[in-house]
Amino acid sequence: MNVLMVSTSYPENLQDWRGRFIYDMAESLAGRCDLSLALWAPPGELPNGVENVLQSGDARFLHGILGEGGIAHLLRKKNFRSLVMLFNLLGRLRRVYRQSRHDVVHVNWLQNALPLWGTTTPALVTVLGSDYGLLDKPGMRAMLRAVFRQRSTVLAPNASWMIPRLKADFGDVADVEAVPFGVNPRWFEVDRSGAEIGCWLAVTRLTRNKIGDLFTWGEGLFGPQRQLHLFGPMQENLELPPWVIWHGPTHPAELRDQWFPRATGLITLSRHDEGRPQVMLEAMAAGLPIIASDLPAHRDFVRHRETGWLVQERSQLEEAFAALEDMPTNRRVGEEARRCTKEAIGDWDDCADRYAALYQQLVAR
């Protein structure tokens, strides 16, 4: 079977944090003997067996989008330049889809499915969270419904909490099935025997919604004895409190080899639309307890007091610190998180199996 995958995010190299999950997804799909995978994505090192289908000017254009913080970040800016880049992107995708002779198109992010209009190739559309929020934009639902009516379609959110809304909006024109992403097996091998008390990590893009209440609630809770190490690119002009230790962008190897083994846990108080944050899955696979804001996206896979802590207010954050800075409790919660992630999520080859089964369903119709 020949599959075309499209993505507007992809790591430029193995130290690049952006779109790393697309590389892992492509690598496992290309490793299957029953699939031939072509990829249209920003330029970067391709896994063995993946065909690059970028055309003239695509690489430079997609590299520029990543340099601006990604298409979702551009759309949130709501300015003329953002609209120009969006229409340029949709035009390039329309050309790729119309020239494609593949059996299935695998589209990452809902907005990238819009240019499928006028074609009939079966499509699997991965819904990742930031695009889920676009369904509230005027006309988006109607345009996507028109596109999905023209072909066999599977909508594959990477977390089950998105299913009710997707079925309500598209259940009569597309199948909806959650497909969890996988985790690189090396995360399961992280040794936390040297974990320290009072070393908390936050790994996120620095925007107001992604930071959420972290800086407000953290005042007076973090300091020399309980440190907050913050990793991620600055995408909005945020003023950092003096007690925050900001390291800038990071990459998976640095987190896995240097920080996760010594950390007490990972914290996110995000208010951002997102499906299932990959860094949280990787932390849980590494046996790292999570403290997370009580959002559907977090509630979907963090079991309160068992694999992490869900918090709605500052006092609950204090309670979470008190519990998880007790090392026996920390190890118990971390090991349960690792076990649950291995059983329920698995690795990227398990994820590729899930996608391949859906591709077969699409071409059999």
C-alpha positions in Angstrom: 0.0 0.0 0.0 1.2 3.5 -0.9 0.6 6.2 1.7 1.2 9.9 1.5 1.7 11.7 4.8 1.6 15.5 5.1 2.7 17.5 8.1 3.6 21.2 8.7 6.0 20.3 11.6 9.1 18.2 11.4 12.5 18.3 13.2 15.3 19.9 11.2 17.8 17.5 12.8 17.9 15.0 15.7 18.4 17.8 18.3 15.4 19.8 17.1 12.4 19.6 19.5 9.8 20.6 16.8 7.6 17.8 15.4 9.8 15.0 16.7 6.7 12.8 17.0 6.2 13.1 13.2 9.7 11.6 12.7 9.0 8.8 15.1 5.7 8.1 13.4 7.2 8.1 9.9 10.1 5.8 11.0 7.8 3.1 12.4 5.4 3.3 9.4 8.3 3.1 7.0 9.6 0.0 8.8 6.6 -2.0 7.9 6.9 -4.4 5.0 3.3 -3.8 3.8 3.6 0.0 3.4 5.5 2.5 1.2 5.5 5.9 2.8 6.0 9.3 1.1 6.3 12.4 3.3 5.5 16.1 2.5 6.9 18.0 5.5 9.5 20.6 6.5 13.0 19.7 5.5 14.9 17.4 7.8 16.7 14.0 8.1 14.3 11.3 6.8 14.1 7.8 8.3 15.2 5.0 6.1 12.6 4.1 3.5 10.7 7.4 3.5 10.3 9.2 0.1 10.6 13.0 0.1 7.9 14.5 -2.1 8.6 18.2 -1.5 8.6 20.2 -4.7 10.3 23.4 -5.8 10.0 26.1 -3.1 8.2 23.8 -0.6 11.2 23.3 1.7 12.0 27.0 2.0 8.3 27.9 2.6 7.8 25.2 5.3 11.1 26.1 7.0 9.8 29.7 7.1 6.5 28.6 8.8 8.5 26.7 11.5 10.7 29.8 12.0 7.5 31.8 12.7 6.5 29.3 15.4 4.3 27.0 13.3 1.0 27.5 11.5 -1.2 27.3 14.6 0.9 30.0 16.2 0.6 32.2 13.1 -3.2 31.7 13.0 -3.4 33.0 16.6 -1.7 36.2 15.6 -4.6 37.0 13.2 -2.7 39.4 11.0 -2.3 39.9 7.2 1.0 38.1 7.1 -0.5 35.0 8.8 -3.4 34.9 6.3 -0.9 35.1 3.3 1.1 32.2 4.7 -2.0 30.2 5.4 -3.3 30.6 1.8 0.1 29.8 0.5 0.2 26.6 2.5 -3.3 25.5 1.4 -2.3 26.1 -2.2 0.8 24.0 -2.0 -1.1 21.2 -0.3 -3.8 21.4 -3.0 -1.2 20.8 -5.6 0.3 17.9 -3.7 -3.1 16.2 -3.2 -4.1 16.6 -6.8 -0.9 15.1 -8.1 -0.9 12.2 -5.6 -1.5 8.7 -6.9 -1.3 7.1 -3.4 -3.8 4.7 -2.0 -4.3 6.7 1.3 -3.5 10.3 2.4 -2.5 10.6 6.0 -3.1 14.3 7.0 -1.8 15.7 10.3 -3.9 18.5 11.6 -7.5 19.2 10.5 -6.8 22.4 8.6 -4.4 20.6 6.3 -7.4 18.5 5.1 -9.2 21.4 3.6 -7.3 21.4 0.2 -8.4 17.7 -0.3 -11.5 19.3 -1.8 -12.1 18.0 -5.3 -10.2 14.8 -4.8 -11.5 11.3 -3.8 -8.4 9.7 -2.2 -9.3 8.0 1.1 -8.0 10.0 4.0 -6.9 9.4 7.6 -6.9 12.8 9.4 -5.0 13.0 12.7 -6.5 15.5 15.1 -4.0 16.8 17.6 -5.7 19.4 19.8 -4.7 22.8 18.5 -6.6 22.1 15.4 -9.5 20.8 17.4 -9.9 24.3 18.7 -10.3 25.5 15.1 -13.7 23.8 15.0 -15.1 26.8 16.8 -14.1 29.1 13.9 -16.9 30.2 11.6 -17.3 27.9 8.5 -14.6 25.5 9.5 -17.0 22.6 10.4 -19.0 23.1 7.2 -15.9 23.1 5.0 -14.5 20.0 6.6 -17.8 18.2 6.3 -17.9 19.0 2.5 -14.3 17.6 2.1 -15.0 14.4 4.1 -18.2 13.7 2.1 -16.1 13.3 -1.1 -14.1 10.2 0.2 -13.8 7.5 2.8 -12.5 9.3 5.9 -11.3 8.3 9.3 -10.7 11.0 11.9 -8.1 9.8 14.3 -7.7 12.1 17.4 -4.7 11.1 19.5 -6.8 11.2 22.7 -10.3 9.9 23.4 -11.6 13.0 25.1 -12.1 14.6 21.6 -14.3 11.8 20.3 -17.8 13.1 21.5 -17.4 16.5 19.7 -15.9 14.9 16.5 -18.7 12.3 16.3 -21.3 15.0 16.8 -19.8 17.2 14.0 -18.7 14.5 11.6 -20.0 11.1 12.6 -22.3 10.9 9.6 -19.5 11.7 7.1 -16.5 10.0 8.7 -15.5 7.3 11.1 -14.0 8.6 14.3 -11.4 6.4 16.2 -8.8 7.5 18.8 -5.3 6.5 17.9 -2.8 7.1 20.7 0.7 8.0 19.7 3.5 5.8 20.8 6.6 6.4 22.9 10.2 5.7 21.9 11.3 2.6 23.8 14.3 4.4 25.3 12.0 6.5 27.5 10.9 3.3 29.3 14.6 2.6 30.2 15.2 5.8 32.2 16.8 5.0 35.6 15.4 7.3 38.3 17.4 5.8 41.2 19.3 9.1 41.6 16.2 11.3 41.6 16.4 14.5 43.7 13.8 16.2 45.9 12.9 19.7 44.9 13.9 19.5 41.2 10.8 20.2 39.1 10.6 20.5 35.3 8.2 22.3 33.0 8.7 21.6 29.3 6.5 23.9 27.1 6.4 26.6 24.5 6.3 29.9 26.5 2.9 31.4 25.8 0.4 32.7 28.3 -2.0 29.8 27.7 0.7 27.2 27.9 2.2 28.6 31.1 -1.3 29.0 32.6 -1.2 29.6 36.4 2.3 28.3 36.8 3.9 31.7 37.5 1.0 32.9 39.7 0.6 29.8 41.8 4.3 29.1 41.9 5.1 32.4 43.7 6.3 31.5 47.2 6.3 27.8 46.4 9.5 27.8 44.2 12.9 29.1 45.3 16.4 27.8 46.2 15.0 24.7 48.0 12.4 23.8 45.4 13.6 24.7 41.9 11.6 25.1 38.7 13.6 24.4 35.6 11.7 25.7 32.6 12.4 24.4 29.0 11.0 25.7 25.8 11.1 28.5 23.2 9.8 32.0 24.0 6.8 32.5 21.6 5.2 35.4 23.4 6.8 38.3 25.3 6.5 36.9 28.8 8.2 38.3 31.9 9.7 35.4 33.8 9.7 35.5 37.7 13.2 35.6 39.2 12.8 32.2 40.7 12.3 30.5 37.3 15.4 28.9 35.8 14.8 29.1 32.1 17.0 26.9 29.8 15.5 27.8 26.4 14.6 25.1 23.9 15.6 21.6 24.6 15.5 18.2 22.7 14.4 14.7 23.7 18.0 13.3 24.3 18.8 16.1 26.8 15.6 15.5 28.8 16.0 11.7 28.7 19.6 11.5 29.5 20.3 14.5 31.8 17.1 15.8 33.4 14.5 13.1 33.8 16.8 10.8 35.8 17.3 13.5 38.4 14.0 15.3 38.4 11.3 15.1 41.1 8.5 15.4 38.5 7.1 17.3 35.6 4.6 20.1 36.0 2.2 21.7 33.5 -0.6 24.1 34.4 -1.5 24.7 30.8 -4.9 26.1 29.6 -4.0 25.5 26.0 -6.1 23.3 23.5 -4.0 20.1 23.0 -4.7 16.5 22.4 -2.3 14.5 24.5 1.0 16.3 25.1 3.8 14.0 24.0 6.3 15.3 26.6 3.9 14.1 29.3 3.7 10.6 27.8 7.4 10.5 27.7 7.8 11.6 31.3 5.3 9.0 32.4 7.1 6.3 30.4 10.3 7.4 32.2 8.6 6.9 35.6 8.3 10.6 36.3 5.3 11.8 38.3 3.1 14.5 36.7 1.4 17.5 38.2 -1.1 18.8 35.7 -4.0 21.3 35.5 -7.4 19.5 35.6 -8.2 19.8 31.9 -9.9 17.1 29.7 -6.7 16.6 27.8 -4.9 15.8 31.1 -7.7 14.0 32.8 -7.8 11.7 29.8 -4.6 9.9 30.8 -3.4 11.1 34.3 -5.2 9.2 37.1 -5.3 11.5 40.1 -3.1 10.3 43.0 -2.2 7.1 41.0 -0.1 8.2 38.0 0.1 11.9 38.9 -1.8 14.8 40.4 -4.5 16.9 38.9 -4.9 20.4 40.4 -7.5 23.1 40.1 -6.2 25.7 42.6 -3.0 26.7 44.4 -3.7 24.8 47.6 -4.0 21.6 45.6 -0.6 22.3 44.0 0.9 22.6 47.5 -0.7 19.3 48.4 0.8 17.7 45.3 4.2 18.9 46.2 3.9 17.6 49.7 2.8 14.2 48.5 5.3 13.8 45.6 8.3 15.1 47.5 7.9 12.1 49.8 10.3 9.7 47.9 8.4 6.4 48.5 5.2 8.0 47.2 7.1 9.6 44.3 8.5 6.2 43.3 5.2 4.4 43.6 3.3 7.0 41.5 6.2 7.1 38.9 6.3 3.4 38.5 2.5 3.2 38.1 2.7 5.9 35.4 5.4 3.9 33.6 3.4 0.7 33.8 0.2 2.3 32.6 1.9 4.0 29.7 3.5 0.8 28.6 0.3 -1.1 28.7 -2.1 1.4 27.3 0.1 3.3 24.8 3.1 1.2 23.9 5.8 2.3 21.5 5.7 3.8 18.0 5.6 0.4 16.3 2.4 -0.3 18.3 1.1 3.1 17.0 2.0 2.2 13.4 0.0 -1.1 13.8 -3.0 1.0 14.8 -2.6 3.3 11.7 -2.0 0.5 9.3 -5.2 -1.3 10.4 -7.1 1.9 9.6 -5.4 2.3 6.2 -6.5 -1.2 5.3 -10.1 -0.4 6.3 -10.1 2.7 4.1 -8.8 1.0 1.0 -11.2 -2.0 1.5 -14.3 0.2 1.2 
